[in-house]
Amino acid sequence: MQKKETYIIGIQIYMGVYICHKKTKKNRKKIVKQWLSKSIVKSINNIWLSF
């Protein structure tokens, strides 16, 4: 279960980075920051719930 969760989070991060690279350079940093903060919060919540 834990491995699967980590794998899914990894795919989400990869996809987010890929999508950000497709967008304009001007907005990229802002998008990446917003996206990463959301993902990290989700990941932390998932980790806390699994304990």
C-alpha positions in Angstrom: 0.0 0.0 0.0 2.7 2.5 1.0 4.8 1.8 -2.1 1.8 2.3 -4.3 1.0 5.7 -2.7 4.6 6.9 -3.1 4.6 5.7 -6.7 1.4 7.7 -7.4 2.8 10.8 -5.7 6.0 10.4 -7.9 3.8 10.3 -11.1 1.8 13.3 -10.0 5.0 15.3 -9.4 6.5 14.2 -12.8 3.3 15.1 -14.6 3.1 18.5 -12.8 6.7 19.3 -13.8 6.0 18.2 -17.4 2.9 20.3 -17.7 4.8 23.3 -16.2 7.5 22.9 -18.8 4.8 23.1 -21.5 3.6 26.5 -20.2 5.3 29.8 -20.7 8.6 30.6 -18.9 7.1 33.7 -17.4 4.5 31.9 -15.4 6.5 28.7 -14.8 8.0 29.5 -11.4 4.7 30.7 -10.0 2.9 27.6 -11.3 5.6 25.3 -10.0 5.5 26.9 -6.6 1.7 26.7 -6.3 1.6 23.2 -7.7 4.4 21.9 -5.5 3.0 23.4 -2.3 -0.4 21.8 -3.1 1.3 18.4 -3.8 3.5 18.5 -0.7 0.5 19.3 1.5 -1.4 16.4 0.0 1.6 14.1 0.4 2.0 15.1 4.1 -1.7 14.5 4.7 -1.5 11.1 3.1 1.6 10.2 5.1 -0.1 11.3 8.4 -3.2 9.4 7.6 -1.2 6.2 6.9 0.3 6.2 10.4 
